Amino acid sequence: MVGRGWLCCRENMLIASTALGYGSCWLEGYTLRWEEEFKVLLDIPKEKRLLTLVPIGVPTEWPAKEKRPLEEVIHWERY
């Protein structure tokens, strides 16, 4: 069984790349179907598993995201 430490690693990579001004996203599930092709492309040894990909790069544009007011997303002691 694979340990879950890679989940934290992936999240830290996403946060760090954004903090440095890069765009990133994680690809999971999608990678399983194409695992062998990705291994060849990225020169990953056959005995290793490819659980997720985190492409990082310079975005051509940042998506505009409107934040909802806190009153809409926070519920104090009840839903």
Backbone as CSV, one residue per row, in Angstrom:
resi,resn,N_x,N_y,N_z,CA_x,CA_y,CA_z,C_x,C_y,C_z
1,MET,0.841,-1.186,0.000,0.000,0.000,0.000,0.879,1.240,0.000
2,VAL,0.467,2.216,-0.748,1.213,3.457,-0.864,0.861,4.358,0.308
3,GLY,1.872,4.986,0.915,1.634,5.930,2.003,0.916,7.172,1.507
4,ARG,0.357,7.919,2.419,-0.415,9.111,2.044,0.388,10.405,2.110
5,GLY,1.694,10.311,2.393,2.525,11.509,2.460,2.555,12.285,1.160
6,TRP,2.379,11.594,0.042,2.406,12.272,-1.249,1.240,13.233,-1.415
7,LEU,0.145,13.004,-0.684,-0.995,13.929,-0.762,-0.604,15.301,-0.230
8,CYS,0.097,15.311,0.903,0.567,16.572,1.484,1.601,17.217,0.571
9,CYS,2.463,16.410,0.013,3.482,16.912,-0.901,2.837,17.601,-2.099
10,ARG,1.830,16.958,-2.666,1.140,17.531,-3.824,0.505,18.868,-3.462
11,GLU,-0.170,18.926,-2.327,-0.817,20.177,-1.915,0.213,21.274,-1.685
12,ASN,1.344,20.937,-1.061,2.393,21.930,-0.836,2.987,22.423,-2.153
13,MET,3.099,21.539,-3.140,3.589,21.961,-4.452,2.627,22.948,-5.114
14,LEU,1.338,22.705,-4.984,0.341,23.610,-5.558,0.389,24.971,-4.884
15,ILE,0.469,24.983,-3.553,0.521,26.241,-2.807,1.806,27.004,-3.122
16,ALA,2.949,26.303,-3.110,4.233,26.957,-3.368,4.305,27.528,-4.776
17,SER,3.822,26.787,-5.763,3.893,27.282,-7.139,3.044,28.540,-7.304
18,THR,1.885,28.575,-6.673,1.042,29.777,-6.738,1.731,30.942,-6.043
19,ALA,2.334,30.697,-4.882,3.034,31.744,-4.148,4.196,32.323,-4.961
20,LEU,4.806,31.504,-5.811,5.920,31.952,-6.648,5.455,32.559,-7.976
21,GLY,4.136,32.631,-8.183,3.607,33.255,-9.386,3.385,32.314,-10.552
22,TYR,3.429,31.017,-10.299,3.190,30.035,-11.347,1.778,29.485,-11.248
23,GLY,1.299,28.945,-12.338,0.030,28.254,-12.346,0.286,26.760,-12.247
24,SER,-0.628,26.051,-11.616,-0.480,24.605,-11.489,-1.851,23.969,-11.305
25,CYS,-1.891,22.690,-11.495,-3.098,21.922,-11.209,-2.663,20.478,-11.007
26,TRP,-3.520,19.686,-10.403,-3.140,18.283,-10.276,-4.022,17.452,-11.175
27,LEU,-3.405,16.461,-11.746,-4.099,15.508,-12.603,-4.056,14.162,-11.911
28,GLU,-5.201,13.642,-11.602,-5.270,12.347,-10.938,-6.463,11.596,-11.510
29,GLY,-6.355,10.302,-11.564,-7.421,9.520,-12.192,-7.215,9.493,-13.691
30,TYR,-7.125,10.666,-14.278,-6.844,10.778,-15.711,-5.516,10.110,-16.035
31,THR,-4.552,10.228,-15.127,-3.218,9.701,-15.390,-3.188,8.182,-15.426
32,LEU,-4.076,7.520,-14.690,-4.048,6.056,-14.631,-4.268,5.422,-15.991
33,ARG,-5.185,5.962,-16.746,-5.477,5.408,-18.069,-4.283,5.542,-19.007
34,TRP,-3.495,6.588,-18.825,-2.369,6.873,-19.710,-1.023,6.684,-19.008
35,GLU,-1.012,5.921,-17.925,0.197,5.788,-17.109,1.422,5.348,-17.910
36,GLU,1.287,4.334,-18.724,2.447,3.826,-19.481,2.982,4.875,-20.458
37,GLU,2.091,5.613,-21.103,2.530,6.657,-22.034,3.260,7.783,-21.298
38,PHE,2.733,8.175,-20.125,3.399,9.209,-19.331,4.767,8.736,-18.845
39,LYS,4.879,7.465,-18.471,6.163,6.933,-18.015,7.214,7.018,-19.118
40,VAL,6.814,6.700,-20.336,7.749,6.786,-21.462,8.123,8.248,-21.706
41,LEU,7.147,9.119,-21.755,7.373,10.541,-22.014,8.281,11.175,-20.968
42,LEU,8.075,10.818,-19.685,8.821,11.428,-18.585,10.008,10.587,-18.121
43,ASP,10.288,9.493,-18.816,11.400,8.598,-18.500,11.330,8.082,-17.058
44,ILE,10.158,7.615,-16.675,9.923,7.052,-15.345,10.136,5.542,-15.424
45,PRO,10.902,4.967,-14.499,11.139,3.516,-14.534,9.835,2.715,-14.494
46,LYS,9.819,1.596,-15.202,8.611,0.765,-15.305,8.101,0.268,-13.961
47,GLU,9.013,0.018,-12.997,8.585,-0.523,-11.702,7.958,0.530,-10.791
48,LYS,8.006,1.797,-11.181,7.411,2.873,-10.381,5.973,3.113,-10.810
49,ARG,5.134,3.566,-9.883,3.744,3.917,-10.187,3.625,5.422,-10.343
50,LEU,2.787,5.851,-11.225,2.519,7.258,-11.455,1.130,7.544,-10.894
51,LEU,1.075,8.113,-9.704,-0.198,8.322,-9.031,-0.851,9.649,-9.407
52,THR,-0.052,10.645,-9.650,-0.596,11.959,-9.979,0.451,12.761,-10.743
53,LEU,0.008,13.740,-11.492,0.897,14.675,-12.179,0.559,16.083,-11.703
54,VAL,1.576,16.922,-11.577,1.366,18.323,-11.200,2.113,19.191,-12.220
55,PRO,1.455,19.516,-13.336,2.105,20.422,-14.287,2.188,21.829,-13.692
56,ILE,3.346,22.469,-13.849,3.583,23.815,-13.322,4.124,24.658,-14.459
57,GLY,3.591,25.869,-14.594,4.066,26.745,-15.657,3.584,28.159,-15.465
58,VAL,3.875,28.999,-16.433,3.460,30.392,-16.394,2.129,30.501,-17.130
59,PRO,1.065,30.891,-16.428,-0.243,30.967,-17.086,-0.324,32.168,-18.033
60,THR,-1.050,32.003,-19.118,-1.252,33.131,-20.022,-2.197,34.144,-19.404
61,GLU,-3.076,33.665,-18.542,-3.959,34.577,-17.795,-4.409,33.876,-16.522
62,TRP,-4.706,34.678,-15.510,-5.215,34.137,-14.252,-6.732,34.237,-14.286
63,PRO,-7.423,33.189,-13.930,-8.888,33.274,-13.925,-9.369,34.236,-12.848
64,ALA,-10.341,35.041,-13.197,-10.949,35.947,-12.216,-11.913,35.133,-11.370
65,LYS,-11.812,35.295,-10.083,-12.663,34.530,-9.185,-13.284,35.481,-8.177
66,GLU,-14.596,35.577,-8.237,-15.286,36.419,-7.270,-15.478,35.640,-5.983
67,LYS,-15.110,36.268,-4.885,-15.291,35.618,-3.594,-16.672,35.945,-3.052
68,ARG,-17.293,34.917,-2.494,-18.591,35.118,-1.870,-18.383,35.747,-0.497
69,PRO,-19.359,36.518,-0.036,-19.242,37.108,1.301,-19.152,36.012,2.361
70,LEU,-18.409,36.279,3.429,-18.246,35.300,4.499,-19.582,34.816,5.050
71,GLU,-20.563,35.686,5.085,-21.879,35.301,5.608,-22.504,34.159,4.805
72,GLU,-22.106,34.009,3.554,-22.635,32.939,2.710,-21.897,31.609,2.869
73,VAL,-20.672,31.654,3.367,-19.881,30.426,3.422,-19.543,29.954,4.830
74,ILE,-19.756,30.774,5.833,-19.470,30.389,7.214,-20.785,30.208,7.967
75,HIS,-20.875,29.114,8.682,-22.048,28.841,9.510,-21.559,28.654,10.941
76,TRP,-22.047,29.462,11.835,-21.595,29.421,13.219,-22.464,28.456,14.036
77,GLU,-21.892,27.338,14.424,-22.474,26.352,15.321,-23.742,25.683,14.816
78,ARG,-24.144,25.920,13.613,-25.253,25.196,12.976,-25.201,25.487,11.498
79,TYR,-25.825,24.620,10.768,-25.844,24.784,9.323,-27.035,25.616,8.963
